Amino acid sequence: MNISLWEQDTFDSADVIEVTHEIRVRLNEGRFNDEGERDYLRTILTALEQLNVEGRENSEDWEYGAAVLIRDSYFTEYAQELADDIGAIPDGVQWPMSHIDWESAAHELKIDYTPLEVCGVTFWTR
């Protein structure tokens, strides 16, 4: 179980829901090594519960596990991959693609996304 979701570039709400549940089970069953680990799990659980609340408020797909969260520092690369995935970039075309200001394109794309924070890291979702 990777409880450090915020260390990834992307994850989805299904991951958040699953990890939240798994941590609750571990705490309820006393499955932790020591008080330090218990306190750490409680801290993570609190952060994930808050993320779940904010996610439900900001994404209609949250409960279905379909809301994708994109790390702020990865968002420019995400925008470029999204453009490629939706066919906005024809296969094999180098010019003018090599001259696009992807940071500016990503900034504009963020208009459709909502920032959520978990453990001091900002993620974007819709």
Protein Blocks (a to p, Z undefined) as FASTA:
>chain_A
ZZklmlpmbdcfklmmmmmmmmmmmmmnopafblmlmmmmmmmmmmmmmmmmmmmmmomk
lmnopaccddfklmmmmmmmmmmmnopacghiablklmccfklmmmmmmmmpccddeehi
acddZZ
